[in-house]
Amino acid sequence: MSNPQYDDMNRQIIDEFRANGGTVSSRPFGRSLVLVHHIGAKTGTERINPVMHIRQDPDTWLIAASKAGQPENPAWYHNLLAHPDTVIETPDDGTVPVHVTDLEGEERDAAWAQFTAASPGFRSYEERTTRTIPVLALTRREA
C-alpha cells in the first residue's frame, strides 16, 4: 500500500540527490544516501528508494532495512531479494550495477554495528522492534 506523503518526501529527496550530485542538505542526509532501484516482487513495477548507506570499500555499499523500527521489513527489502541484480545511484560513482546479498550471522551483526555506531537513530530503531533488522551488501557487478 502506498503512502502519498511518504512517496512525496521520497520524490523530493530523490530530486535533490540528482540535482546536487548526491548531496541532500534539505534534510540531515548530506552524502549518506544511495538511490536503490528495485523491481516489485509481485507487481514487476520499477521503484526507487533513497536509503542510507555505509561504504565498505570501492565496490561494496551496506544498507539496512530498518524501516525506522517498524515491525515489518520495508517492501524494497523483499523486492531486492526477489531481484538481486539491480543498480544504485551513488554520490561518488554515479549509477552502479550491483548484486544484493542478505548478510547473516556474524557478518550481519558486524555490519549492523557500523550502522548503530554511525547514527543513534539506528539504535532507537533496534530498540523499537522485535525483528532482526536485515543488512544488505550491494556489491559492484559487471553491467
Backbone as JSON, one array per atom type, in Angstrom:
{
  "sequence": "MSNPQYDDMNRQIIDEFRANGGTVSSRPFGRSLVLVHHIGAKTGTERINPVMHIRQDPDTWLIAASKAGQPENPAWYHNLLAHPDTVIETPDDGTVPVHVTDLEGEERDAAWAQFTAASPGFRSYEERTTRTIPVLALTRREA",
  "N": [[0.84, -1.18, 0.0], [0.59, 2.16, -0.84], [1.85, 5.22, 0.49], [0.95, 8.43, 0.15], [2.12, 10.79, 1.29], [4.62, 9.88, 2.21], [5.63, 8.95, -0.24], [5.82, 11.39, -1.62], [7.73, 12.75, -0.06], [9.95, 11.05, -0.48], [10.25, 11.44, -3.26], [10.99, 14.15, -3.33], [13.47, 14.0, -2.01], [14.88, 12.3, -3.75], [14.89, 13.9, -6.07], [16.4, 16.11, -5.15], [18.82, 14.84, -4.51], [19.65, 14.0, -7.1], [19.82, 16.49, -8.39], [21.88, 17.73, -7.05], [24.26, 16.28, -7.24], [24.31, 14.04, -5.54], [24.17, 15.05, -2.98], [22.15, 15.77, -0.21], [20.83, 18.28, 1.36], [18.59, 19.47, 2.43], [17.47, 17.94, 4.32], [18.94, 16.16, 7.09], [20.91, 14.51, 5.61], [23.12, 14.79, 3.95], [25.74, 13.4, 2.17], [25.09, 10.77, 2.54], [23.32, 9.0, 1.39], [22.16, 6.45, -0.91], [20.52, 5.86, -4.01], [18.32, 3.38, -4.41], [17.42, 1.2, -6.86], [14.69, -0.9, -7.6], [12.72, -3.79, -8.42], [9.33, -4.49, -8.2], [8.42, -7.33, -6.39], [5.98, -8.62, -6.63], [4.48, -6.98, -8.35], [6.12, -6.22, -10.46], [6.77, -3.65, -11.04], [9.01, -0.95, -11.5], [10.81, 0.72, -8.99], [12.19, 3.34, -6.9], [14.16, 3.98, -4.09], [15.43, 6.2, -1.64], [18.13, 5.45, 0.45], [20.01, 5.2, 3.42], [23.5, 4.63, 3.39], [26.51, 2.74, 4.08], [29.71, 2.91, 3.08], [31.71, 0.26, 2.3], [34.0, -0.5, 0.88], [35.69, 0.26, -2.23], [33.94, -1.13, -3.93], [31.66, -1.98, -2.56], [28.62, -1.37, -0.88], [26.8, -0.93, 2.08], [23.48, -1.39, 3.23], [20.73, -0.89, 5.46], [17.74, -2.51, 6.32], [15.86, -1.0, 7.95], [13.43, 0.41, 8.32], [12.69, 2.4, 10.09], [12.35, 1.11, 12.53], [9.9, -0.15, 12.42], [7.49, -2.89, 12.68], [7.65, -4.6, 10.48], [9.65, -5.58, 7.63], [10.88, -3.27, 5.12], [9.21, -2.84, 1.93], [10.99, -2.66, -0.22], [13.11, -4.25, 0.57], [12.2, -6.93, 0.33], [11.75, -6.89, -2.41], [14.37, -6.56, -3.41], [15.53, -8.98, -2.62], [14.09, -10.71, -4.22], [14.85, -9.86, -6.75], [17.92, -9.68, -7.15], [19.95, -8.56, -8.75], [20.64, -5.38, -9.6], [20.58, -1.77, -9.82], [22.26, 1.04, -8.35], [22.24, 4.5, -7.49], [24.86, 6.57, -6.72], [26.55, 8.93, -4.51], [29.21, 9.37, -5.27], [30.06, 7.67, -7.37], [28.23, 7.7, -9.43], [25.78, 5.98, -11.4], [25.61, 2.6, -10.59], [25.89, -0.79, -11.37], [24.81, -3.45, -9.31], [25.02, -6.37, -7.17], [22.9, -7.88, -4.85], [23.27, -9.0, -1.54], [21.97, -10.66, 1.21], [23.01, -10.25, 4.36], [24.14, -12.5, 6.93], [24.22, -13.89, 10.28], [27.31, -13.56, 12.01], [28.5, -11.85, 10.17], [26.39, -10.15, 9.39], [25.84, -9.04, 11.93], [28.21, -7.63, 12.5], [28.16, -5.76, 10.44], [25.76, -4.42, 11.07], [26.5, -3.25, 13.48], [28.1, -1.2, 12.55], [26.22, 0.56, 11.53], [24.79, 1.31, 13.85], [26.81, 2.55, 15.23], [27.29, 4.69, 13.57], [24.97, 6.24, 13.63], [22.71, 7.38, 16.05], [20.02, 7.02, 15.6], [19.65, 4.5, 14.42], [20.14, 2.8, 16.55], [17.9, 3.38, 18.12], [15.89, 2.45, 16.41], [16.34, -0.27, 16.5], [15.72, -0.79, 19.15], [13.02, -0.36, 19.11], [11.77, -2.44, 17.79], [10.94, -5.96, 17.44], [12.01, -7.53, 15.54], [14.89, -8.81, 13.79], [16.9, -6.53, 12.29], [17.51, -6.49, 8.9], [20.61, -6.44, 7.08], [22.02, -5.49, 4.08], [24.42, -6.25, 1.59], [25.61, -4.46, -1.12], [27.1, -5.18, -3.96], [29.4, -4.21, -6.39], [28.93, -5.08, -9.78], [29.5, -6.47, -13.06], [27.97, -4.81, -15.77]],
  "CA": [[0.0, 0.0, 0.0], [1.39, 3.37, -0.98], [1.55, 6.35, 1.36], [1.25, 9.6, -0.68], [3.03, 11.71, 1.97], [5.93, 9.24, 2.17], [6.07, 8.96, -1.63], [6.19, 12.76, -1.96], [9.0, 13.03, 0.61], [10.99, 10.32, -1.22], [10.42, 12.1, -4.56], [11.77, 15.37, -3.08], [14.84, 13.59, -1.68], [15.47, 11.8, -5.0], [15.13, 15.06, -6.95], [17.51, 16.88, -4.6], [20.01, 14.0, -4.7], [20.05, 14.07, -8.51], [20.13, 17.87, -8.76], [23.07, 18.2, -6.33], [25.37, 15.34, -7.31], [24.32, 13.1, -4.42], [24.07, 15.73, -1.68], [20.8, 16.13, 0.23], [21.04, 19.15, 2.52], [17.32, 19.93, 2.98], [17.32, 17.08, 5.5], [20.33, 15.92, 7.52], [21.49, 13.32, 4.99], [24.4, 15.06, 3.31], [26.08, 12.47, 1.09], [24.98, 9.44, 3.14], [22.29, 8.19, 0.74], [22.19, 5.92, -2.27], [19.18, 5.62, -4.56], [18.25, 1.95, -4.72], [16.4, 0.81, -7.84], [14.23, -2.26, -7.35], [11.54, -4.22, -9.17], [8.34, -5.08, -7.31], [8.4, -8.79, -6.44], [4.65, -9.05, -7.07], [3.93, -6.13, -9.4], [7.04, -6.01, -11.57], [6.94, -2.22, -11.22], [10.29, -0.41, -11.04], [10.72, 1.76, -7.96], [13.47, 3.87, -6.42], [14.1, 4.47, -2.72], [16.67, 6.7, -1.03], [18.47, 4.64, 1.62], [21.33, 5.5, 3.98], [24.48, 3.57, 3.14], [27.88, 2.81, 4.61], [30.61, 2.4, 2.03], [32.67, -0.68, 2.87], [35.21, -0.44, 0.07], [35.3, 0.87, -3.51], [32.95, -1.91, -4.67], [30.61, -2.51, -1.69], [27.83, -0.45, -0.07], [25.89, -1.61, 3.0], [22.24, -0.7, 3.56], [19.97, -1.58, 6.5], [16.29, -2.49, 6.1], [15.39, -0.65, 9.3], [12.06, 0.93, 8.27], [12.52, 3.21, 11.3], [11.96, 0.28, 13.66], [8.56, -0.72, 12.26], [7.51, -4.33, 12.92], [7.9, -5.38, 9.27], [10.7, -5.09, 6.74], [10.37, -2.44, 4.02], [8.91, -3.57, 0.69], [12.16, -2.73, -1.09], [13.94, -5.37, 1.01], [11.67, -8.13, -0.33], [11.97, -6.74, -3.85], [15.78, -6.8, -3.7], [15.78, -10.41, -2.5], [13.47, -11.35, -5.39], [15.6, -9.43, -7.95], [19.15, -9.19, -6.53], [20.8, -7.79, -9.67], [19.96, -4.1, -9.78], [21.5, -0.64, -9.89], [22.13, 2.11, -7.37], [22.85, 5.79, -7.82], [25.7, 6.9, -5.58], [27.08, 10.31, -4.55], [30.57, 9.47, -5.8], [30.34, 6.83, -8.54], [27.12, 7.71, -10.38], [24.95, 4.78, -11.42], [26.46, 1.42, -10.48], [25.19, -2.08, -11.3], [25.21, -4.16, -8.1], [24.35, -7.61, -6.76], [22.48, -7.75, -3.46], [23.41, -10.16, -0.67], [21.4, -10.51, 2.55], [24.04, -10.73, 5.28], [23.62, -13.34, 8.01], [25.1, -14.26, 11.38], [28.34, -12.62, 12.46], [28.72, -10.84, 9.12], [25.3, -9.19, 9.56], [26.0, -8.35, 13.21], [29.32, -6.68, 12.37], [27.69, -4.67, 9.57], [24.76, -3.66, 11.83], [27.24, -2.45, 14.46], [28.57, 0.0, 11.86], [25.08, 1.48, 11.44], [24.47, 1.86, 15.18], [27.91, 3.47, 15.57], [27.2, 5.87, 12.69], [23.78, 7.06, 13.89], [21.88, 6.94, 17.17], [18.71, 6.63, 15.09], [19.61, 3.06, 14.19], [20.0, 2.16, 17.87], [16.5, 3.52, 18.54], [15.08, 1.57, 15.57], [16.53, -1.63, 17.01], [15.01, -0.88, 20.43], [11.59, -0.25, 18.84], [11.22, -3.59, 17.08], [11.36, -7.29, 17.89], [12.66, -8.24, 14.43], [16.29, -8.52, 13.5], [16.93, -5.64, 11.12], [18.43, -7.02, 7.9], [21.62, -5.61, 6.45], [22.32, -5.99, 2.74], [25.63, -5.78, 0.9], [25.41, -4.17, -2.54], [28.45, -5.35, -4.49], [29.52, -3.84, -7.81], [28.99, -6.19, -10.74], [29.57, -6.06, -14.46], [26.62, -4.49, -16.3]],
  "C": [[0.89, 1.25, 0.0], [0.91, 4.45, -0.03], [1.93, 7.62, 0.6], [2.23, 10.58, -0.02], [4.45, 11.18, 1.95], [6.49, 9.26, 0.75], [6.54, 10.34, -2.05], [7.53, 13.14, -1.33], [10.15, 12.32, -0.12], [11.28, 11.0, -2.55], [11.26, 13.37, -4.39], [13.22, 15.03, -2.79], [15.55, 13.11, -2.94], [15.81, 12.97, -5.93], [16.32, 15.88, -6.46], [18.83, 16.14, -4.77], [20.54, 14.15, -6.12], [20.47, 15.48, -8.92], [21.46, 18.34, -8.17], [24.19, 17.16, -6.26], [25.46, 14.42, -6.1], [24.25, 13.73, -3.05], [22.62, 16.1, -1.41], [20.96, 16.95, 1.5], [19.74, 19.68, 3.11], [16.92, 19.11, 4.21], [18.74, 16.68, 5.89], [20.97, 14.66, 6.94], [22.86, 13.57, 4.4], [24.62, 14.14, 2.13], [25.97, 11.02, 1.57], [23.97, 8.52, 2.46], [22.77, 7.58, -0.57], [20.74, 5.79, -2.71], [19.16, 4.18, -5.05], [17.09, 1.71, -5.68], [15.99, -0.62, -7.53], [12.95, -2.51, -8.13], [10.59, -4.89, -8.19], [8.27, -6.59, -7.48], [7.06, -9.3, -6.95], [4.17, -8.28, -8.29], [4.8, -6.03, -10.64], [7.3, -4.55, -11.87], [8.3, -1.77, -10.7], [10.05, 0.72, -10.06], [12.13, 2.19, -7.58], [13.25, 4.36, -4.99], [15.44, 5.03, -2.29], [16.91, 5.93, 0.28], [19.85, 5.05, 2.1], [22.26, 4.32, 3.72], [25.75, 3.81, 3.95], [28.75, 2.15, 3.55], [31.67, 1.53, 2.69], [34.03, -0.57, 2.2], [34.78, 0.11, -1.29], [34.17, 0.14, -4.25], [31.79, -2.42, -3.83], [29.97, -1.41, -0.86], [26.93, -1.31, 0.82], [24.64, -0.75, 3.19], [21.5, -1.54, 4.6], [18.48, -1.41, 6.23], [15.59, -2.18, 7.42], [13.92, -0.26, 9.34], [11.71, 1.65, 9.57], [12.0, 2.4, 12.49], [10.55, -0.26, 13.59], [8.62, -2.24, 12.39], [7.81, -5.19, 11.69], [9.03, -4.75, 8.47], [10.09, -4.21, 5.65], [10.14, -3.28, 2.76], [10.14, -3.7, -0.19], [13.09, -3.87, -0.7], [13.5, -6.66, 0.3], [11.9, -8.08, -1.84], [13.42, -7.03, -4.23], [16.14, -8.28, -3.57], [15.23, -11.16, -3.72], [14.24, -11.05, -6.68], [16.94, -8.83, -7.49], [20.13, -8.47, -7.46], [20.06, -6.52, -10.02], [21.0, -3.01, -9.97], [21.22, 0.3, -8.72], [22.72, 3.37, -7.97], [23.59, 6.23, -6.57], [26.18, 8.35, -5.66], [28.41, 10.42, -5.29], [30.82, 8.74, -7.11], [29.24, 6.85, -9.59], [26.3, 6.44, -10.27], [25.85, 3.55, -11.51], [25.59, 0.16, -10.48], [25.72, -2.85, -10.08], [24.45, -5.49, -7.99], [24.11, -7.52, -5.27], [22.66, -9.08, -2.73], [22.85, -9.82, 0.7], [22.41, -11.1, 3.54], [23.41, -11.5, 6.43], [24.68, -13.52, 9.09], [26.07, -13.17, 11.78], [28.6, -11.51, 11.45], [27.65, -9.75, 9.21], [25.49, -8.38, 10.83], [27.1, -7.3, 13.15], [28.9, -5.49, 11.5], [26.68, -3.8, 10.32], [25.45, -2.77, 12.86], [27.78, -1.16, 13.83], [27.44, 1.03, 11.76], [24.78, 2.11, 12.8], [25.58, 2.79, 15.65], [27.79, 4.77, 14.78], [26.05, 6.8, 13.07], [22.99, 6.53, 15.06], [20.48, 6.52, 16.74], [18.6, 5.12, 14.9], [19.5, 2.3, 15.51], [18.54, 2.24, 18.33], [15.59, 2.63, 17.7], [15.15, 0.14, 16.11], [15.75, -1.83, 18.32], [13.5, -0.93, 20.23], [10.96, -1.52, 18.28], [11.72, -4.9, 17.68], [12.05, -8.06, 16.77], [14.14, -7.91, 14.38], [16.32, -7.71, 12.22], [17.95, -6.17, 10.11], [19.43, -5.96, 7.42], [21.99, -6.29, 5.13], [23.64, -5.41, 2.26], [25.29, -5.63, -0.58], [26.8, -4.16, -3.17], [28.45, -5.07, -5.98], [29.65, -5.09, -8.67], [29.16, -5.61, -12.16], [28.16, -5.83, -14.98], [26.14, -5.52, -17.28]]
}
